[in-house]
Amino acid sequence: MRVFIALAIAASLAGCTTYDRARASDFEPLPDGKFRFQADKLYPYTEQDLIGWLETSLKENSYCPAGYEITDKKEVVRAETMFGDATSLIFYGQCK
């Protein structure tokens, strides 16, 4: 029974990741094999999760099949709220 519950929780979290990525990120191809990827910092996702979202976007768009490198990263404040700043990470990168 515990295994079933653990699997159900894992499956529900995987579904949230897909929904959150689609809702809270934006992939923009740029000229010369460069790109810009912006992702809202949402709890409980880590920066590594956001890089995973970036890699999913690259695959979905058939961009950078030989790999990529992140050339710059910026954190921007989108809004100030009573719970703290709502921030996004912007990754700039280039295909290899």
A tleap script that builds the chain and sets N, CA, C and O, in Angstrom:
source leaprc.protein.ff14SB
mol = sequence {
  NMET ARG VAL PHE ILE ALA LEU ALA ILE ALA
  ALA SER LEU ALA GLY CYS THR THR TYR ASP
  ARG ALA ARG ALA SER ASP PHE GLU PRO LEU
  PRO ASP GLY LYS PHE ARG PHE GLN ALA ASP
  LYS LEU TYR PRO TYR THR GLU GLN ASP LEU
  ILE GLY TRP LEU GLU THR SER LEU LYS GLU
  ASN SER TYR CYS PRO ALA GLY TYR GLU ILE
  THR ASP LYS LYS GLU VAL VAL ARG ALA GLU
  THR MET PHE GLY ASP ALA THR SER LEU ILE
  PHE TYR GLY GLN CYS CLYS
}
set mol.1.N position { 0.821 -1.196 0.000 }
set mol.1.CA position { 0.000 0.000 0.000 }
set mol.1.C position { 0.867 1.263 0.000 }
set mol.1.O position { 0.571 2.223 -0.712 }
set mol.2.N position { 1.927 1.259 0.794 }
set mol.2.CA position { 2.806 2.429 0.852 }
set mol.2.C position { 3.478 2.679 -0.491 }
set mol.2.O position { 3.672 3.826 -0.893 }
set mol.3.N position { 3.831 1.602 -1.179 }
set mol.3.CA position { 4.459 1.751 -2.495 }
set mol.3.C position { 3.478 2.414 -3.453 }
set mol.3.O position { 3.862 3.296 -4.220 }
set mol.4.N position { 2.226 2.000 -3.415 }
set mol.4.CA position { 1.209 2.599 -4.273 }
set mol.4.C position { 1.056 4.083 -3.985 }
set mol.4.O position { 0.965 4.887 -4.912 }
set mol.5.N position { 1.025 4.452 -2.725 }
set mol.5.CA position { 0.886 5.865 -2.350 }
set mol.5.C position { 2.100 6.662 -2.828 }
set mol.5.O position { 1.959 7.766 -3.354 }
set mol.6.N position { 3.292 6.096 -2.641 }
set mol.6.CA position { 4.511 6.792 -3.091 }
set mol.6.C position { 4.496 6.976 -4.601 }
set mol.6.O position { 4.864 8.042 -5.095 }
set mol.7.N position { 4.079 5.964 -5.335 }
set mol.7.CA position { 3.994 6.075 -6.800 }
set mol.7.C position { 2.947 7.104 -7.214 }
set mol.7.O position { 3.160 7.852 -8.169 }
set mol.8.N position { 1.838 7.148 -6.518 }
set mol.8.CA position { 0.790 8.126 -6.831 }
set mol.8.C position { 1.285 9.551 -6.597 }
set mol.8.O position { 1.011 10.448 -7.394 }
set mol.9.N position { 2.001 9.752 -5.521 }
set mol.9.CA position { 2.547 11.089 -5.234 }
set mol.9.C position { 3.573 11.471 -6.288 }
set mol.9.O position { 3.557 12.601 -6.776 }
set mol.10.N position { 4.463 10.556 -6.649 }
set mol.10.CA position { 5.479 10.840 -7.672 }
set mol.10.C position { 4.830 11.170 -9.011 }
set mol.10.O position { 5.272 12.087 -9.703 }
set mol.11.N position { 3.792 10.437 -9.381 }
set mol.11.CA position { 3.098 10.699 -10.646 }
set mol.11.C position { 2.406 12.058 -10.625 }
set mol.11.O position { 2.409 12.770 -11.629 }
set mol.12.N position { 1.822 12.416 -9.505 }
set mol.12.CA position { 1.147 13.717 -9.437 }
set mol.12.C position { 2.148 14.858 -9.500 }
set mol.12.O position { 1.867 15.889 -10.111 }
set mol.13.N position { 3.303 14.694 -8.885 }
set mol.13.CA position { 4.334 15.735 -8.955 }
set mol.13.C position { 4.895 15.863 -10.366 }
set mol.13.O position { 5.186 16.973 -10.810 }
set mol.14.N position { 5.050 14.759 -11.071 }
set mol.14.CA position { 5.538 14.812 -12.451 }
set mol.14.C position { 4.552 15.573 -13.322 }
set mol.14.O position { 4.965 16.332 -14.198 }
set mol.15.N position { 3.271 15.386 -13.101 }
set mol.15.CA position { 2.261 16.126 -13.852 }
set mol.15.C position { 2.318 17.611 -13.547 }
set mol.15.O position { 2.125 18.432 -14.443 }
set mol.16.N position { 2.580 17.970 -12.300 }
set mol.16.CA position { 2.692 19.377 -11.928 }
set mol.16.C position { 3.889 20.016 -12.610 }
set mol.16.O position { 3.812 21.159 -13.059 }
set mol.17.N position { 4.993 19.286 -12.692 }
set mol.17.CA position { 6.189 19.817 -13.333 }
set mol.17.C position { 5.901 20.209 -14.767 }
set mol.17.O position { 6.298 21.290 -15.201 }
set mol.18.N position { 5.217 19.352 -15.513 }
set mol.18.CA position { 4.896 19.652 -16.908 }
set mol.18.C position { 3.995 20.872 -16.999 }
set mol.18.O position { 4.229 21.754 -17.824 }
set mol.19.N position { 2.985 20.930 -16.174 }
set mol.19.CA position { 2.068 22.070 -16.179 }
set mol.19.C position { 2.791 23.352 -15.786 }
set mol.19.O position { 2.641 24.381 -16.446 }
set mol.20.N position { 3.569 23.292 -14.720 }
set mol.20.CA position { 4.277 24.477 -14.253 }
set mol.20.C position { 5.287 24.961 -15.281 }
set mol.20.O position { 5.426 26.166 -15.488 }
set mol.21.N position { 5.998 24.038 -15.931 }
set mol.21.CA position { 6.972 24.437 -16.947 }
set mol.21.C position { 6.287 25.173 -18.078 }
set mol.21.O position { 6.778 26.209 -18.528 }
set mol.22.N position { 5.180 24.665 -18.536 }
set mol.22.CA position { 4.453 25.307 -19.642 }
set mol.22.C position { 3.910 26.675 -19.234 }
set mol.22.O position { 3.883 27.600 -20.045 }
set mol.23.N position { 3.488 26.800 -18.009 }
set mol.23.CA position { 2.881 28.036 -17.518 }
set mol.23.C position { 3.911 29.075 -17.087 }
set mol.23.O position { 3.690 30.275 -17.243 }
set mol.24.N position { 5.037 28.612 -16.544 }
set mol.24.CA position { 5.944 29.535 -15.874 }
set mol.24.C position { 7.312 29.681 -16.549 }
set mol.24.O position { 8.268 30.136 -15.922 }
set mol.25.N position { 7.404 29.294 -17.829 }
set mol.25.CA position { 8.681 29.462 -18.517 }
set mol.25.C position { 8.446 29.887 -19.962 }
set mol.25.O position { 7.356 29.741 -20.514 }
set mol.26.N position { 9.511 30.418 -20.548 }
set mol.26.CA position { 9.431 30.896 -21.923 }
set mol.26.C position { 10.770 30.646 -22.610 }
set mol.26.O position { 11.817 31.065 -22.117 }
set mol.27.N position { 10.727 29.963 -23.747 }
set mol.27.CA position { 11.926 29.676 -24.535 }
set mol.27.C position { 11.897 30.538 -25.787 }
set mol.27.O position { 10.890 30.580 -26.494 }
set mol.28.N position { 13.003 31.226 -26.062 }
set mol.28.CA position { 13.086 32.087 -27.235 }
set mol.28.C position { 14.373 31.807 -28.006 }
set mol.28.O position { 15.460 32.151 -27.540 }
set mol.29.N position { 14.261 31.181 -29.193 }
set mol.29.CA position { 15.460 31.017 -30.029 }
set mol.29.C position { 15.913 32.379 -30.549 }
set mol.29.O position { 15.089 33.222 -30.902 }
set mol.30.N position { 17.206 32.584 -30.592 }
set mol.30.CA position { 17.776 33.828 -31.091 }
set mol.30.C position { 18.666 33.518 -32.297 }
set mol.30.O position { 18.977 32.352 -32.541 }
set mol.31.N position { 19.076 34.527 -33.047 }
set mol.31.CA position { 19.940 34.280 -34.204 }
set mol.31.C position { 21.272 33.627 -33.803 }
set mol.31.O position { 21.709 33.727 -32.656 }
set mol.32.N position { 21.893 32.971 -34.758 }
set mol.32.CA position { 23.228 32.384 -34.597 }
set mol.32.C position { 23.296 31.295 -33.533 }
set mol.32.O position { 24.306 31.170 -32.840 }
set mol.33.N position { 22.226 30.499 -33.394 }
set mol.33.CA position { 22.243 29.376 -32.462 }
set mol.33.C position { 22.221 29.772 -30.998 }
set mol.33.O position { 22.598 28.978 -30.137 }
set mol.34.N position { 21.787 30.979 -30.707 }
set mol.34.CA position { 21.685 31.415 -29.322 }
set mol.34.C position { 20.236 31.290 -28.863 }
set mol.34.O position { 19.331 31.130 -29.681 }
set mol.35.N position { 20.024 31.362 -27.565 }
set mol.35.CA position { 18.667 31.292 -27.034 }
set mol.35.C position { 18.586 32.040 -25.719 }
set mol.35.O position { 19.588 32.344 -25.072 }
set mol.36.N position { 17.343 32.324 -25.353 }
set mol.36.CA position { 17.009 32.945 -24.071 }
set mol.36.C position { 15.916 32.091 -23.449 }
set mol.36.O position { 14.939 31.749 -24.115 }
set mol.37.N position { 16.072 31.746 -22.182 }
set mol.37.CA position { 15.081 30.951 -21.475 }
set mol.37.C position { 14.793 31.620 -20.146 }
set mol.37.O position { 15.699 31.834 -19.340 }
set mol.38.N position { 13.543 31.946 -19.920 }
set mol.38.CA position { 13.130 32.577 -18.664 }
set mol.38.C position { 12.205 31.629 -17.924 }
set mol.38.O position { 11.284 31.055 -18.505 }
set mol.39.N position { 12.462 31.474 -16.634 }
set mol.39.CA position { 11.622 30.601 -15.812 }
set mol.39.C position { 11.362 31.272 -14.469 }
set mol.39.O position { 12.279 31.775 -13.820 }
set mol.40.N position { 10.106 31.271 -14.068 }
set mol.40.CA position { 9.742 31.799 -12.759 }
set mol.40.C position { 10.266 30.858 -11.679 }
set mol.40.O position { 10.191 29.638 -11.818 }
set mol.41.N position { 10.791 31.428 -10.614 }
set mol.41.CA position { 11.238 30.626 -9.481 }
set mol.41.C position { 10.010 30.305 -8.633 }
set mol.41.O position { 9.476 31.166 -7.934 }
set mol.42.N position { 9.582 29.071 -8.707 }
set mol.42.CA position { 8.398 28.603 -7.987 }
set mol.42.C position { 8.817 27.557 -6.966 }
set mol.42.O position { 9.654 26.701 -7.252 }
set mol.43.N position { 8.235 27.627 -5.776 }
set mol.43.CA position { 8.458 26.576 -4.799 }
set mol.43.C position { 7.729 25.327 -5.276 }
set mol.43.O position { 6.581 25.471 -5.695 }
set mol.44.N position { 8.258 24.166 -5.256 }
set mol.44.CA position { 9.475 23.682 -4.618 }
set mol.44.C position { 10.627 23.491 -5.596 }
set mol.44.O position { 11.582 22.783 -5.276 }
set mol.45.N position { 10.568 24.097 -6.772 }
set mol.45.CA position { 11.555 23.833 -7.806 }
set mol.45.C position { 12.882 24.530 -7.523 }
set mol.45.O position { 12.920 25.670 -7.060 }
set mol.46.N position { 13.969 23.814 -7.814 }
set mol.46.CA position { 15.322 24.343 -7.626 }
set mol.46.C position { 15.841 24.871 -8.964 }
set mol.46.O position { 15.208 24.696 -10.005 }
set mol.47.N position { 16.986 25.510 -8.913 }
set mol.47.CA position { 17.608 25.981 -10.154 }
set mol.47.C position { 17.900 24.800 -11.076 }
set mol.47.O position { 17.778 24.925 -12.294 }
set mol.48.N position { 18.278 23.671 -10.518 }
set mol.48.CA position { 18.539 22.475 -11.331 }
set mol.48.C position { 17.258 22.021 -12.030 }
set mol.48.O position { 17.311 21.571 -13.175 }
set mol.49.N position { 16.123 22.132 -11.368 }
set mol.49.CA position { 14.841 21.808 -12.008 }
set mol.49.C position { 14.593 22.742 -13.189 }
set mol.49.O position { 14.134 22.301 -14.243 }
set mol.50.N position { 14.894 24.032 -13.018 }
set mol.50.CA position { 14.676 24.999 -14.096 }
set mol.50.C position { 15.586 24.710 -15.281 }
set mol.50.O position { 15.182 24.901 -16.428 }
set mol.51.N position { 16.805 24.252 -15.023 }
set mol.51.CA position { 17.695 23.851 -16.113 }
set mol.51.C position { 17.111 22.621 -16.815 }
set mol.51.O position { 17.226 22.491 -18.034 }
set mol.52.N position { 16.494 21.730 -16.061 }
set mol.52.CA position { 15.802 20.591 -16.685 }
set mol.52.C position { 14.679 21.061 -17.585 }
set mol.52.O position { 14.468 20.498 -18.659 }
set mol.53.N position { 13.943 22.102 -17.157 }
set mol.53.CA position { 12.894 22.678 -17.999 }
set mol.53.C position { 13.501 23.247 -19.276 }
set mol.53.O position { 12.944 23.087 -20.362 }
set mol.54.N position { 14.652 23.915 -19.140 }
set mol.54.CA position { 15.352 24.447 -20.311 }
set mol.54.C position { 15.700 23.323 -21.272 }
set mol.54.O position { 15.459 23.440 -22.473 }
set mol.55.N position { 16.261 22.243 -20.762 }
set mol.55.CA position { 16.647 21.122 -21.620 }
set mol.55.C position { 15.436 20.493 -22.304 }
set mol.55.O position { 15.526 20.066 -23.455 }
set mol.56.N position { 14.315 20.435 -21.609 }
set mol.56.CA position { 13.084 19.934 -22.234 }
set mol.56.C position { 12.649 20.857 -23.370 }
set mol.56.O position { 12.248 20.383 -24.432 }
set mol.57.N position { 12.726 22.158 -23.157 }
set mol.57.CA position { 12.363 23.113 -24.205 }
set mol.57.C position { 13.286 22.995 -25.409 }
set mol.57.O position { 12.835 23.087 -26.551 }
set mol.58.N position { 14.577 22.793 -25.161 }
set mol.58.CA position { 15.516 22.611 -26.276 }
set mol.58.C position { 15.145 21.373 -27.089 }
set mol.58.O position { 15.146 21.416 -28.319 }
set mol.59.N position { 14.833 20.284 -26.414 }
set mol.59.CA position { 14.450 19.042 -27.115 }
set mol.59.C position { 13.146 19.232 -27.881 }
set mol.59.O position { 13.049 18.834 -29.042 }
set mol.60.N position { 12.150 19.831 -27.249 }
set mol.60.CA position { 10.845 20.023 -27.902 }
set mol.60.C position { 10.958 20.882 -29.166 }
set mol.60.O position { 10.187 20.713 -30.111 }
set mol.61.N position { 11.918 21.797 -29.171 }
set mol.61.CA position { 12.083 22.704 -30.310 }
set mol.61.C position { 13.191 22.258 -31.262 }
set mol.61.O position { 13.562 22.995 -32.176 }
set mol.62.N position { 13.720 21.052 -31.047 }
set mol.62.CA position { 14.812 20.522 -31.875 }
set mol.62.C position { 15.935 21.541 -32.007 }
set mol.62.O position { 16.439 21.798 -33.100 }
set mol.63.N position { 16.309 22.106 -30.890 }
set mol.63.CA position { 17.319 23.159 -30.850 }
set mol.63.C position { 18.537 22.624 -30.114 }
set mol.63.O position { 18.387 21.958 -29.090 }
set mol.64.N position { 19.706 22.889 -30.596 }
set mol.64.CA position { 20.982 22.485 -29.995 }
set mol.64.C position { 21.139 20.962 -29.895 }
set mol.64.O position { 21.391 20.446 -28.806 }
set mol.65.N position { 20.996 20.232 -31.011 }
set mol.65.CA position { 21.120 18.771 -30.932 }
set mol.65.C position { 22.509 18.297 -30.495 }
set mol.65.O position { 22.644 17.185 -29.986 }
set mol.66.N position { 23.541 19.122 -30.686 }
set mol.66.CA position { 24.898 18.743 -30.277 }
set mol.66.C position { 25.243 19.252 -28.882 }
set mol.66.O position { 26.391 19.142 -28.453 }
set mol.67.N position { 24.270 19.805 -28.173 }
set mol.67.CA position { 24.508 20.317 -26.834 }
set mol.67.C position { 24.468 21.833 -26.784 }
set mol.67.O position { 24.285 22.501 -27.801 }
set mol.68.N position { 24.641 22.360 -25.590 }
set mol.68.CA position { 24.536 23.802 -25.387 }
set mol.68.C position { 25.424 24.216 -24.219 }
set mol.68.O position { 25.908 23.378 -23.459 }
set mol.69.N position { 25.624 25.506 -24.093 }
set mol.69.CA position { 26.269 26.046 -22.908 }
set mol.69.C position { 25.511 27.293 -22.475 }
set mol.69.O position { 25.025 28.058 -23.309 }
set mol.70.N position { 25.414 27.490 -21.175 }
set mol.70.CA position { 24.796 28.698 -20.632 }
set mol.70.C position { 25.877 29.767 -20.571 }
set mol.70.O position { 26.909 29.584 -19.924 }
set mol.71.N position { 25.633 30.888 -21.251 }
set mol.71.CA position { 26.638 31.946 -21.328 }
set mol.71.C position { 26.411 33.055 -20.302 }
set mol.71.O position { 27.340 33.790 -19.966 }
set mol.72.N position { 25.186 33.177 -19.806 }
set mol.72.CA position { 24.888 34.211 -18.818 }
set mol.72.C position { 23.607 33.818 -18.094 }
set mol.72.O position { 22.761 33.110 -18.640 }
set mol.73.N position { 23.479 34.285 -16.868 }
set mol.73.CA position { 22.280 34.008 -16.072 }
set mol.73.C position { 21.986 35.254 -15.261 }
set mol.73.O position { 22.886 35.839 -14.658 }
set mol.74.N position { 20.721 35.660 -15.249 }
set mol.74.CA position { 20.310 36.824 -14.474 }
set mol.74.C position { 19.062 36.483 -13.684 }
set mol.74.O position { 18.200 35.735 -14.146 }
set mol.75.N position { 18.978 37.040 -12.489 }
set mol.75.CA position { 17.761 36.923 -11.694 }
set mol.75.C position { 17.079 38.283 -11.718 }
set mol.75.O position { 17.709 39.306 -11.451 }
set mol.76.N position { 15.802 38.289 -12.036 }
set mol.76.CA position { 15.051 39.539 -12.110 }
set mol.76.C position { 13.840 39.462 -11.185 }
set mol.76.O position { 13.237 38.403 -11.014 }
set mol.77.N position { 13.501 40.593 -10.598 }
set mol.77.CA position { 12.316 40.688 -9.747 }
set mol.77.C position { 11.145 41.087 -10.636 }
set mol.77.O position { 11.170 42.134 -11.282 }
set mol.78.N position { 10.123 40.241 -10.660 }
set mol.78.CA position { 8.931 40.524 -11.457 }
set mol.78.C position { 7.927 41.360 -10.684 }
set mol.78.O position { 7.215 42.185 -11.257 }
set mol.79.N position { 7.876 41.138 -9.364 }
set mol.79.CA position { 6.917 41.868 -8.526 }
set mol.79.C position { 7.340 41.745 -7.074 }
set mol.79.O position { 7.971 40.768 -6.673 }
set mol.80.N position { 6.983 42.745 -6.302 }
set mol.80.CA position { 7.176 42.683 -4.855 }
set mol.80.C position { 5.831 42.337 -4.236 }
set mol.80.O position { 4.828 43.003 -4.494 }
set mol.81.N position { 5.819 41.294 -3.422 }
set mol.81.CA position { 4.568 40.859 -2.799 }
set mol.81.C position { 4.730 40.871 -1.283 }
set mol.81.O position { 5.833 41.067 -0.773 }
set mol.82.N position { 3.645 40.664 -0.575 }
set mol.82.CA position { 3.731 40.623 0.883 }
set mol.82.C position { 4.457 39.367 1.357 }
set mol.82.O position { 4.850 39.292 2.521 }
set mol.83.N position { 4.643 38.384 0.486 }
set mol.83.CA position { 5.361 37.161 0.829 }
set mol.83.C position { 6.826 37.225 0.416 }
set mol.83.O position { 7.578 36.282 0.660 }
set mol.84.N position { 7.239 38.322 -0.206 }
set mol.84.CA position { 8.605 38.452 -0.708 }
set mol.84.C position { 8.579 38.729 -2.201 }
set mol.84.O position { 7.513 38.840 -2.806 }
set mol.85.N position { 9.750 38.838 -2.781 }
set mol.85.CA position { 9.848 39.132 -4.211 }
set mol.85.C position { 9.491 37.916 -5.054 }
set mol.85.O position { 9.896 36.794 -4.750 }
set mol.86.N position { 8.730 38.153 -6.111 }
set mol.86.CA position { 8.479 37.128 -7.125 }
set mol.86.C position { 9.577 37.296 -8.172 }
set mol.86.O position { 9.675 38.344 -8.811 }
set mol.87.N position { 10.398 36.269 -8.346 }
set mol.87.CA position { 11.558 36.394 -9.223 }
set mol.87.C position { 11.543 35.361 -10.342 }
set mol.87.O position { 10.877 34.328 -10.266 }
set mol.88.N position { 12.294 35.679 -11.371 }
set mol.88.CA position { 12.519 34.768 -12.489 }
set mol.88.C position { 14.013 34.658 -12.719 }
set mol.88.O position { 14.769 35.580 -12.414 }
set mol.89.N position { 14.432 33.526 -13.258 }
set mol.89.CA position { 15.798 33.366 -13.728 }
set mol.89.C position { 15.765 33.424 -15.241 }
set mol.89.O position { 14.913 32.807 -15.881 }
set mol.90.N position { 16.699 34.172 -15.808 }
set mol.90.CA position { 16.833 34.229 -17.259 }
set mol.90.C position { 18.184 33.622 -17.604 }
set mol.90.O position { 19.229 34.085 -17.147 }
set mol.91.N position { 18.139 32.573 -18.424 }
set mol.91.CA position { 19.348 31.920 -18.899 }
set mol.91.C position { 19.571 32.330 -20.344 }
set mol.91.O position { 18.651 32.269 -21.159 }
set mol.92.N position { 20.783 32.746 -20.662 }
set mol.92.CA position { 21.186 32.979 -22.036 }
set mol.92.C position { 22.160 31.866 -22.396 }
set mol.92.O position { 23.026 31.505 -21.599 }
set mol.93.N position { 22.016 31.330 -23.588 }
set mol.93.CA position { 22.888 30.232 -23.961 }
set mol.93.C position { 23.173 30.204 -25.436 }
set mol.93.O position { 22.656 31.006 -26.214 }
set mol.94.N position { 24.012 29.254 -25.802 }
set mol.94.CA position { 24.407 29.091 -27.195 }
set mol.94.C position { 24.584 27.613 -27.483 }
set mol.94.O position { 25.081 26.855 -26.651 }
set mol.95.N position { 24.168 27.217 -28.681 }
set mol.95.CA position { 24.360 25.838 -29.105 }
set mol.95.C position { 25.834 25.587 -29.390 }
set mol.95.O position { 26.564 26.488 -29.804 }
set mol.96.N position { 26.257 24.355 -29.162 }
set mol.96.CA position { 27.651 23.972 -29.461 }
set mol.96.C position { 27.769 23.578 -30.915 }
set mol.96.O position { 28.856 23.223 -31.372 }
savepdb mol mol.pdb
quit
